[in-house]
Amino acid sequence: MQPQIFQYYSLYFPCFHRLHTRWLVIVREWRYLPPFARKTTYSEVWLTADQVGDSMITVKSVAYWLMGGILLAQSSPDLVVHVEVNLVQVDAVVTDGKGKPVTNLTSADFEIRQDGKPQRITNLSYIDTTGGAMTLRAPRVKGAPPLPPVDLQRSDVRRTFVVVVDDLGIAWENLPAIKHALRKFVEEEKQPKDLVAIVATGGGMGIFRQFTTDPKQLLAAVEHLKFKPMLNRVGISSFPSFNPMGVASSPIPGAVSRQQSALSIGSILRALRNMPGRKVMLLLSEEMSMTNNENYVQDLGDQAIRASVAIYAVDPRGLPTLQLTAADDTSALNSRQISRVRMERSASYLFSQSGLSYLAQQTGGLFFHDNNDIDGAVATVALESSGYYLIGYQPDASTFSGANRQRFFHKLAVVVKRNGLHVRSRAGFYNTPEQPRDTSRIPLASKTHQGQIERAFASPFSLNSIRLRLTGLFVEVPKQGSWIKGLLHVDAGSLQFTEDADIHRATVDVVTMLDGGGLAEPDFRSDTVTMRFSPATYQTAMKNGIDFTFFHQARKPGPYKLKVVLRDNSSQEIGSASQFIEVPDLGRKALALSGIMMNAENQRAAASAPGQTEAQAVDDDPGFGPAVRIFPRRSKVLFAYQVLNAKTNQRNLPELDLQTRLFRDGKEMYAGVPIPFDPTGQSDVTHMEVEHQLTLGSALPPGEYVLQIIVTDKLARKKAATASQSTDFEIRP
């Protein structure tokens, strides 16, 4: 174990070359002190430059340790808690010795101090962010599709997670372990009402930067993480071999790369200020040092405190040896120089962690380091954020500023009195109480017709003033290429109709956006649809709803985000929904499947081609159609899809096996036997239309299900021989 700085003091040192300069080094373990200092009974040791040399620590090494301390002392955290003139509310996380949350404490178990003075706690409550208990799912069945997303309103969100992968400060060798840990988080630890975004500081994430509840989108974002060699300040390996000739370990200066990382993290923190729920940033980086000429870490800490974001930092390097190995070229060094290399490496390692440690400490999070279990660190973050205490007290009248008083920062300290428990909270708050939001200052443009629609597109949440449900499907149209087909079901009862001469009228704006797939900018289309229904059709629409169909061309393969905003021109109410869709690269000539159309046996989906947005009153139970997909047990369901790019034999016929699987909550409920596909009647064997019937047995319990189709091409190469597609649906009694 190497010495680790755990406490910092502000020091003044004019120049590094001054031999009489004395350095204060704070070490965690006394046994790592040099021999001349071991007589002290505490871990504060003053070193002169000569003694530094005697203990084989260079002045530069000590400076690495202490520059972080100076910057820490200069930081000024900002608004951290909810503050009103008569009330200060502090959030705190309490864990036991095993790191598990403690949820049964009372106000008598806490002590809170403001600027060192005890305060009388007036109210305390425990906020459960998981809705009762965390659901830790079993590992996903191999090949199983992700769970379907939950359509969240703003008021539904309990936790907002941002996973920030500092790909500019992570070595190539550590990226696979990070991706494995994030896959496990999405598949097993993410809760249904968690809003999550996965972001890389190096950019290039496109639609993956967006908040979502969709595990499919999050898993795709994990796979999209790439090593960026031309921007990375670490390199291929976290600990490059020592070379006395001085080979650079990074292609660009560290300061430039760190600044880019800071800009990315800062923009995320600003976006989080107005997000709901418990706000957590999981920051994975192995190089975020603090220097005396770069104050970006303090700025990030201030922004996190203002946004009420707890930062949990993870250093993915694991437990390093930091010792010289056979790969290190020390042939030209003497024993003293070799010892100095070891100390330099240790000091540099600690210095690289200083910013991560600072951010976690200031915001009430944790810093995970010197541990090879990245999966466990990420799981701990998910568990810790399952709840927190909200502690309130009435501050002294002098706490808040008058008209002419200067801004002042009040330090907060929360103490838990029970033995064996640990508490963490943020640093404090300024003497300016929070002001209620003045809605009159919202720009007029955002209140207009266009402004309403723009705000709906900008929001990560679904709006439900108009109740609707969206299904997006990839389809291949012969001679026209790949398209995204949108099926939108609207509750007609949430629209405002007018009646004139027995005709019921309603006019809506349907604005759709397709983003991603390498598009230079999102593809918007807007249609104004006027519905004119006879009394009979109107009654049918009010009972069963209205279905809209629209298309967007997917000009390039890749992941897409489809979003629709529907605005009622009469009531000015708005509804919105979105979905993540992947379009395969058909140019590779590999086996691929379209999206799945699923409907009841007696309601065959009507064929449609790209054109204007269409609206149609639903004739039957809306659940039976492909836009809603709600079926009773013992019913027969039809599902159809396209099989594309199948190989053919000498008779120009494909040889395919088809398999159907059903999943509920990630568990396999049914797996059909692979059956050979009969291509009889197919006019184009490279573009085949397939339809099957599925009977939902009476033993299937009600709930949300995922239907998965697996097609195996027995004539294709092994790597390209299998394709799968899935869709969600619901079974009701």
KENU-197189 format. One line per 8 residues: number of its first residue (from 0); their letters; for each residue x, y, z of C-alpha. Coordinates in steps of 0.2 Angstrom, whole numbers, plus 5000, padded with zeros to 4 digits. Example, Ala and Ser with C-alpha at 12.3 -4.5 7.8 and 13.67 -1.06 7.14 Angstrom:
REM KENU-197189
0> AS> 5062/4978/5039 | 5068/4995/5036;
END
This chain:
REM KENU-197189
0> MQPQIFQY> 5000/5000/5000 | 5007/5017/4995 | 5004/5033/5006 | 4988/5042/5002 | 4984/5060/5005 | 4968/5062/5015 | 4970/5079/5022 | 4976/5095/5014;
8> YSLYFPCF> 4983/5112/5021 | 4985/5128/5012 | 5004/5132/5010 | 5014/5146/5003 | 5029/5141/4994 | 5037/5154/4983 | 5048/5143/4972 | 5052/5125/4970;
16> HRLHTRWL> 5071/5128/4969 | 5072/5136/4986 | 5081/5123/4997 | 5075/5130/5013 | 5057/5128/5008 | 5048/5116/5020 | 5034/5105/5014 | 5020/5098/5025;
24> VIVREWRY> 5015/5080/5019 | 5000/5071/5027 | 5001/5053/5026 | 4988/5040/5030 | 5000/5026/5037 | 5014/5031/5048 | 5025/5017/5043 | 5028/5025/5026;
32> LPPFARKT> 5036/5040/5034 | 5055/5042/5032 | 5065/5036/5047 | 5069/5053/5053 | 5050/5057/5055 | 5044/5041/5064 | 5046/5048/5081 | 5031/5059/5079;
40> TYSEVWLT> 5015/5053/5086 | 5004/5060/5073 | 5004/5060/5054 | 5009/5078/5051 | 5027/5079/5045 | 5037/5094/5040 | 5051/5090/5027 | 5065/5101/5021;
48> ADQVGDSM> 5071/5099/5004 | 5087/5090/5010 | 5076/5078/5020 | 5066/5075/5005 | 5081/5070/4996 | 5086/5059/5010 | 5069/5050/5009 | 5071/5048/4990;
56> ITVKSVAY> 5056/5060/4987 | 5060/5073/4974 | 5054/5091/4977 | 5044/5089/4961 | 5035/5073/4969 | 5031/5083/4985 | 5024/5097/4974 | 5013/5085/4965;
64> WLMGGILL> 5005/5081/4982 | 5004/5098/4988 | 4997/5108/4973 | 4981/5098/4975 | 4981/5103/4993 | 4982/5122/4989 | 4969/5121/4976 | 4957/5112/4988;
72> AQSSPDLV> 4959/5126/5001 | 4955/5139/4988 | 4939/5131/4982 | 4922/5139/4986 | 4907/5127/4985 | 4890/5135/4981 | 4872/5132/4984 | 4871/5114/4990;
80> VHVEVNLV> 4854/5112/4999 | 4837/5118/4998 | 4838/5135/5007 | 4824/5146/5012 | 4824/5161/5024 | 4816/5150/5038 | 4822/5133/5033 | 4838/5124/5028;
88> QVDAVVTD> 4836/5106/5021 | 4851/5095/5020 | 4852/5078/5011 | 4863/5065/5019 | 4866/5046/5015 | 4870/5034/5030 | 4877/5017/5028 | 4883/5003/5040;
96> GKGKPVTN> 4900/4995/5041 | 4896/4984/5026 | 4891/4999/5015 | 4872/4995/5015 | 4860/5010/5017 | 4852/5013/5035 | 4834/5018/5034 | 4827/5018/5051;
104> LTSADFEI> 4836/5033/5060 | 4827/5047/5069 | 4831/5065/5072 | 4839/5060/5089 | 4852/5050/5079 | 4859/5065/5070 | 4868/5081/5074 | 4870/5095/5061;
112> RQDGKPQR> 4882/5110/5063 | 4882/5126/5053 | 4899/5134/5054 | 4903/5123/5068 | 4888/5128/5079 | 4875/5114/5083 | 4858/5117/5075 | 4841/5110/5082;
120> ITNLSYID> 4834/5098/5069 | 4815/5103/5066 | 4811/5089/5053 | 4818/5073/5046 | 4812/5061/5033 | 4819/5047/5024 | 4816/5048/5005 | 4815/5031/4996;
128> TTGGAMTL> 4820/5033/4978 | 4816/5015/4973 | 4798/5014/4977 | 4800/5002/4991 | 4814/4991/4987 | 4827/4989/4974 | 4824/4975/4961 | 4840/4967/4958;
136> RAPRVKGA> 4838/4956/4943 | 4846/4940/4939 | 4859/4940/4925 | 4851/4941/4908 | 4848/4925/4899 | 4861/4924/4885 | 4853/4931/4869 | 4838/4938/4878;
144> PPLPPVDL> 4832/4955/4872 | 4833/4970/4884 | 4817/4974/4895 | 4805/4986/4887 | 4807/5005/4892 | 4795/5013/4905 | 4786/5029/4899 | 4790/5041/4912;
152> QRSDVRRT> 4783/5058/4916 | 4793/5071/4926 | 4784/5067/4942 | 4788/5048/4940 | 4807/5050/4940 | 4815/5044/4957 | 4833/5044/4951 | 4843/5053/4938;
160> FVVVVDDL> 4859/5045/4933 | 4872/5052/4922 | 4886/5040/4918 | 4901/5050/4912 | 4915/5040/4904 | 4930/5051/4903 | 4937/5043/4887 | 4950/5056/4886;
168> GIAWENLP> 4957/5051/4903 | 4955/5032/4902 | 4968/5020/4895 | 4963/5008/4881 | 4967/4993/4891 | 4953/4998/4904 | 4939/5001/4892 | 4933/4983/4891;
176> AIKHALRK> 4931/4982/4910 | 4921/4998/4911 | 4909/4992/4897 | 4906/4976/4906 | 4902/4985/4922 | 4890/4997/4913 | 4881/4982/4904 | 4879/4974/4921;
184> FVEEEKQP> 4872/4991/4928 | 4859/4992/4914 | 4854/4974/4914 | 4853/4971/4933 | 4854/4987/4944 | 4845/5000/4934 | 4827/5002/4941 | 4812/5005/4930;
192> KDLVAIVA> 4809/5023/4935 | 4828/5028/4934 | 4832/5041/4920 | 4849/5037/4913 | 4861/5045/4901 | 4878/5038/4896 | 4890/5051/4890 | 4908/5051/4884;
200> TGGGMGIF> 4919/5067/4887 | 4927/5065/4870 | 4910/5067/4861 | 4904/5058/4847 | 4889/5050/4856 | 4875/5058/4846 | 4858/5052/4852 | 4866/5042/4866;
208> RQFTTDPK> 4869/5058/4876 | 4850/5059/4878 | 4841/5053/4894 | 4831/5038/4893 | 4823/5023/4902 | 4826/5012/4887 | 4839/4998/4891 | 4841/4994/4873;
216> QLLAAVEH> 4847/5012/4870 | 4858/5012/4885 | 4866/4995/4880 | 4869/5002/4863 | 4877/5018/4871 | 4889/5006/4880 | 4894/4997/4864 | 4897/5014/4856;
224> LKFKPMLN> 4910/5019/4868 | 4927/5020/4859 | 4945/5023/4863 | 4950/5040/4855 | 4969/5039/4853 | 4972/5057/4846 | 4963/5065/4861 | 4968/5054/4875;
232> RVGISSFP> 4979/5060/4888 | 4983/5043/4895 | 4987/5031/4881 | 4986/5013/4878 | 4992/5008/4895 | 4989/5016/4912 | 5007/5014/4917 | 5018/5015/4902;
240> SFNPMGVA> 5035/5007/4904 | 5049/5018/4910 | 5061/5025/4896 | 5076/5036/4901 | 5075/5044/4884 | 5057/5051/4889 | 5044/5044/4877 | 5028/5054/4879;
248> SSPIPGAV> 5014/5043/4885 | 5000/5054/4877 | 4999/5062/4860 | 4993/5079/4866 | 4996/5089/4881 | 4987/5084/4897 | 4980/5101/4900 | 4972/5102/4884;
256> SRQQSALS> 4964/5085/4886 | 4958/5089/4904 | 4950/5105/4898 | 4940/5096/4885 | 4935/5083/4899 | 4930/5098/4910 | 4920/5107/4897 | 4910/5091/4894;
264> IGSILRAL> 4907/5087/4912 | 4902/5105/4915 | 4889/5105/4902 | 4881/5090/4909 | 4881/5097/4927 | 4872/5113/4920 | 4859/5101/4911 | 4856/5092/4928;
272> RNMPGRKV> 4851/5108/4937 | 4832/5106/4932 | 4832/5087/4932 | 4820/5078/4945 | 4824/5065/4957 | 4840/5060/4966 | 4854/5066/4955 | 4869/5056/4953;
280> MLLLSEEM> 4884/5057/4942 | 4895/5041/4940 | 4912/5048/4934 | 4924/5035/4927 | 4941/5042/4924 | 4959/5038/4929 | 4967/5055/4927 | 4959/5071/4934;
288> SMTNNENY> 4974/5080/4943 | 4973/5097/4951 | 4987/5109/4947 | 4990/5127/4953 | 4986/5134/4936 | 4971/5124/4932 | 4955/5127/4943 | 4943/5117/4932;
296> VQDLGDQA> 4941/5104/4946 | 4935/5117/4959 | 4923/5124/4945 | 4916/5107/4942 | 4913/5105/4961 | 4904/5121/4962 | 4893/5117/4948 | 4889/5100/4955;
304> IRASVAIY> 4884/5108/4972 | 4873/5121/4964 | 4864/5107/4954 | 4863/5096/4969 | 4872/5082/4960 | 4882/5069/4970 | 4897/5063/4961 | 4903/5046/4963;
312> AVDPRGLP> 4921/5044/4955 | 4928/5027/4950 | 4947/5025/4945 | 4946/5010/4934 | 4965/5006/4935 | 4962/4994/4950 | 4975/4990/4962 | 4992/4995/4954;
320> TLQLTAAD> 5009/4988/4960 | 5018/5004/4955 | 5034/4995/4955 | 5047/4993/4942 | 5045/4978/4930 | 5055/4969/4917 | 5048/4981/4904 | 5056/4996/4912;
328> DTSALNSR> 5073/5001/4906 | 5083/5005/4921 | 5100/5000/4913 | 5107/5018/4914 | 5101/5022/4931 | 5110/5020/4948 | 5101/5013/4964 | 5097/5030/4970;
336> QISRVRME> 5089/5035/4953 | 5079/5019/4952 | 5072/5022/4970 | 5067/5040/4964 | 5058/5033/4949 | 5048/5022/4960 | 5043/5037/4971 | 5040/5048/4956;
344> RSASYLFS> 5028/5035/4949 | 5019/5034/4966 | 5017/5053/4967 | 5011/5054/4950 | 4998/5041/4953 | 4991/5050/4968 | 4992/5066/4960 | 4981/5060/4945;
352> QSGLSYLA> 4967/5055/4958 | 4967/5072/4967 | 4953/5079/4957 | 4942/5063/4958 | 4944/5063/4977 | 4940/5081/4978 | 4924/5080/4968 | 4917/5065/4978;
360> QQTGGLFF> 4921/5073/4995 | 4913/5090/4990 | 4897/5083/4984 | 4894/5069/4996 | 4898/5055/4985 | 4912/5042/4986 | 4929/5039/4977 | 4932/5021/4972;
368> HDNNDIDG> 4950/5017/4969 | 4964/5004/4972 | 4951/4990/4969 | 4949/4979/4954 | 4931/4977/4956 | 4923/4990/4944 | 4907/4980/4944 | 4906/4981/4963;
376> AVATVALE> 4909/5000/4963 | 4895/5003/4951 | 4883/4992/4960 | 4888/5001/4976 | 4883/5018/4968 | 4866/5011/4963 | 4863/5004/4980 | 4869/5020/4989;
384> SSGYYLIG> 4857/5031/4979 | 4842/5020/4984 | 4837/5033/4997 | 4843/5048/5008 | 4838/5058/5023 | 4831/5075/5021 | 4836/5085/5037 | 4829/5102/5041;
392> YQPDASTF> 4833/5115/5053 | 4828/5134/5056 | 4844/5144/5054 | 4849/5159/5064 | 4843/5176/5058 | 4860/5181/5053 | 4862/5167/5042 | 4856/5176/5026;
400> SGANRQRF> 4862/5191/5019 | 4855/5208/5020 | 4854/5220/5005 | 4872/5227/5007 | 4881/5211/5014 | 4893/5201/5005 | 4891/5184/4999 | 4897/5171/5012;
408> FHKLAVVV> 4898/5152/5012 | 4891/5143/5027 | 4899/5126/5030 | 4888/5111/5035 | 4893/5096/5045 | 4881/5081/5048 | 4886/5069/5061 | 4877/5052/5065;
416> KRNGLHVR> 4878/5047/5083 | 4876/5028/5082 | 4892/5019/5082 | 4897/5010/5066 | 4888/5021/5055 | 4894/5032/5041 | 4886/5048/5035 | 4890/5059/5020;
424> SRAGFYNT> 4882/5075/5014 | 4888/5090/5004 | 4899/5105/5009 | 4887/5119/5013 | 4878/5134/5006 | 4879/5152/5003 | 4869/5165/5013 | 4857/5169/4999;
432> PEQPRDTS> 4841/5159/5000 | 4833/5151/4985 | 4820/5162/4975 | 4804/5154/4968 | 4805/5153/4949 | 4797/5168/4941 | 4786/5161/4927 | 4783/5178/4920;
440> RIPLASKT> 4801/5179/4914 | 4799/5164/4903 | 4803/5170/4885 | 4787/5174/4876 | 4793/5163/4861 | 4792/5147/4872 | 4774/5151/4876 | 4769/5152/4858;
448> HQGQIERA> 4763/5138/4846 | 4781/5135/4840 | 4788/5137/4857 | 4777/5124/4865 | 4783/5111/4852 | 4801/5116/4853 | 4800/5113/4872 | 4792/5097/4870;
456> FASPFSLN> 4806/5091/4859 | 4819/5097/4871 | 4812/5088/4886 | 4818/5071/4890 | 4801/5067/4897 | 4785/5061/4889 | 4771/5074/4890 | 4754/5066/4893;
464> SIRLRLTG> 4741/5080/4892 | 4736/5071/4876 | 4737/5052/4880 | 4747/5043/4866 | 4757/5028/4862 | 4771/5026/4849 | 4778/5011/4841 | 4793/5013/4829;
472> LFVEVPKQ> 4798/5000/4816 | 4812/4998/4804 | 4805/4992/4787 | 4813/4989/4770 | 4802/4996/4755 | 4807/4988/4739 | 4816/5000/4727 | 4814/5014/4740;
480> GSWIKGLL> 4827/5008/4754 | 4826/5008/4773 | 4812/5018/4782 | 4806/5020/4800 | 4788/5017/4801 | 4779/5026/4815 | 4762/5019/4823 | 4754/5032/4834;
488> HVDAGSLQ> 4739/5028/4845 | 4730/5043/4852 | 4716/5043/4865 | 4703/5053/4856 | 4695/5058/4873 | 4710/5069/4876 | 4707/5079/4860 | 4695/5094/4859;
496> FTEDADIH> 4682/5091/4845 | 4670/5104/4838 | 4653/5099/4831 | 4645/5107/4815 | 4631/5100/4805 | 4633/5083/4812 | 4652/5083/4808 | 4664/5082/4822;
504> RATVDVVT> 4680/5091/4819 | 4698/5091/4827 | 4714/5098/4820 | 4731/5093/4827 | 4749/5096/4822 | 4759/5080/4821 | 4778/5084/4822 | 4790/5070/4821;
512> MLDGGGLA> 4809/5070/4822 | 4821/5057/4817 | 4839/5059/4825 | 4854/5048/4824 | 4860/5036/4811 | 4874/5048/4805 | 4862/5062/4801 | 4871/5079/4801;
520> EPDFRSDT> 4855/5086/4809 | 4838/5079/4815 | 4825/5076/4801 | 4809/5085/4806 | 4792/5083/4797 | 4777/5092/4802 | 4759/5088/4796 | 4743/5097/4801;
528> VTMRFSPA> 4729/5084/4801 | 4711/5089/4801 | 4699/5075/4806 | 4681/5075/4801 | 4671/5061/4808 | 4652/5057/4806 | 4643/5054/4822 | 4645/5035/4821;
536> TYQTAMKN> 4664/5036/4817 | 4666/5049/4831 | 4658/5037/4844 | 4670/5024/4838 | 4685/5035/4839 | 4680/5041/4857 | 4679/5022/4862 | 4694/5015/4853;
544> GIDFTFFH> 4705/5029/4849 | 4713/5036/4833 | 4729/5028/4824 | 4741/5039/4815 | 4754/5032/4803 | 4769/5041/4797 | 4786/5037/4789 | 4804/5044/4789;
552> QARKPGPY> 4817/5038/4777 | 4833/5030/4786 | 4846/5035/4773 | 4860/5027/4783 | 4861/5012/4795 | 4864/5014/4813 | 4854/5019/4829 | 4840/5031/4828;
560> KLKVVLRD> 4829/5041/4840 | 4811/5043/4834 | 4801/5056/4843 | 4783/5063/4840 | 4775/5078/4847 | 4756/5080/4844 | 4747/5097/4848 | 4729/5100/4848;
568> NSSQEIGS> 4725/5117/4840 | 4709/5120/4849 | 4715/5116/4867 | 4733/5119/4864 | 4737/5104/4874 | 4752/5093/4870 | 4757/5075/4870 | 4774/5067/4866;
576> ASQFIEVP> 4783/5050/4865 | 4799/5043/4859 | 4807/5027/4854 | 4824/5020/4850 | 4826/5010/4834 | 4841/5002/4826 | 4843/5001/4807 | 4854/4987/4800;
584> DLGRKALA> 4867/4989/4787 | 4859/4980/4772 | 4874/4984/4761 | 4885/4971/4771 | 4873/4958/4763 | 4871/4950/4781 | 4855/4942/4787 | 4844/4955/4794;
592> LSGIMMNA> 4826/4957/4801 | 4813/4971/4800 | 4803/4977/4815 | 4789/4966/4820 | 4770/4970/4817 | 4760/4962/4830 | 4741/4961/4831 | 4726/4950/4835;
600> ENQRAAAS> 4720/4937/4824 | 4705/4946/4818 | 4713/4962/4815 | 4726/4961/4802 | 4736/4976/4800 | 4733/4986/4784 | 4748/4988/4772 | 4754/5006/4770;
608> APGQTEAQ> 4768/5014/4761 | 4778/5031/4764 | 4767/5046/4761 | 4757/5059/4771 | 4753/5056/4789 | 4737/5046/4790 | 4723/5046/4804 | 4710/5033/4806;
616> AVDDDPGF> 4698/5029/4819 | 4701/5012/4826 | 4686/5000/4823 | 4690/4987/4836 | 4698/4986/4853 | 4713/4997/4852 | 4724/4984/4861 | 4722/4972/4847;
624> GPAVRIFP> 4731/4983/4835 | 4750/4984/4831 | 4751/5002/4839 | 4745/4996/4857 | 4747/4977/4858 | 4737/4972/4873 | 4730/4954/4872 | 4720/4943/4883;
632> RRSKVLFA> 4726/4926/4888 | 4720/4911/4877 | 4720/4923/4862 | 4728/4920/4845 | 4740/4933/4840 | 4748/4936/4822 | 4765/4944/4820 | 4774/4948/4804;
640> YQVLNAKT> 4791/4954/4799 | 4803/4954/4784 | 4818/4943/4782 | 4832/4952/4772 | 4848/4946/4763 | 4845/4927/4766 | 4858/4917/4756 | 4851/4904/4743;
648> NQRNLPEL> 4856/4887/4737 | 4858/4881/4720 | 4839/4881/4717 | 4839/4899/4722 | 4830/4894/4738 | 4834/4900/4756 | 4837/4887/4770 | 4831/4896/4786;
656> DLQTRLFR> 4826/4890/4804 | 4814/4901/4814 | 4812/4901/4832 | 4800/4911/4844 | 4804/4915/4862 | 4794/4924/4876 | 4801/4934/4890 | 4794/4942/4906;
664> DGKEMYAG> 4805/4953/4917 | 4820/4946/4908 | 4815/4928/4912 | 4812/4916/4898 | 4794/4910/4898 | 4793/4900/4882 | 4806/4894/4869 | 4799/4886/4853;
672> VPIPFDPT> 4808/4873/4844 | 4817/4880/4828 | 4807/4876/4813 | 4812/4876/4794 | 4805/4891/4784 | 4794/4887/4769 | 4798/4900/4755 | 4783/4895/4744;
680> GQSDVTHM> 4775/4910/4737 | 4789/4922/4740 | 4792/4933/4725 | 4809/4939/4731 | 4819/4927/4742 | 4831/4941/4747 | 4816/4951/4753 | 4803/4939/4761;
688> EVEHQLTL> 4787/4943/4771 | 4785/4931/4785 | 4769/4929/4796 | 4766/4917/4811 | 4752/4914/4823 | 4755/4913/4842 | 4743/4906/4855 | 4744/4914/4872;
696> GSALPPGE> 4742/4900/4884 | 4731/4902/4899 | 4746/4898/4911 | 4754/4914/4906 | 4752/4926/4920 | 4747/4944/4916 | 4760/4957/4913 | 4773/4965/4901;
704> YVLQIIVT> 4781/4953/4889 | 4794/4953/4875 | 4792/4943/4859 | 4809/4938/4851 | 4811/4931/4834 | 4827/4922/4830 | 4831/4917/4812 | 4846/4906/4807;
712> DKLARKKA> 4853/4906/4789 | 4861/4888/4787 | 4869/4894/4771 | 4878/4909/4778 | 4895/4911/4787 | 4894/4907/4806 | 4896/4926/4811 | 4882/4932/4799;
720> ATASQSTD> 4871/4917/4801 | 4859/4923/4815 | 4848/4938/4816 | 4835/4943/4829 | 4822/4955/4832 | 4810/4959/4847 | 4794/4969/4852 | 4785/4971/4868;
728> FEIRP> 4767/4968/4872 | 4755/4965/4886 | 4744/4950/4892 | 4729/4954/4902 | 4717/4941/4910;
END
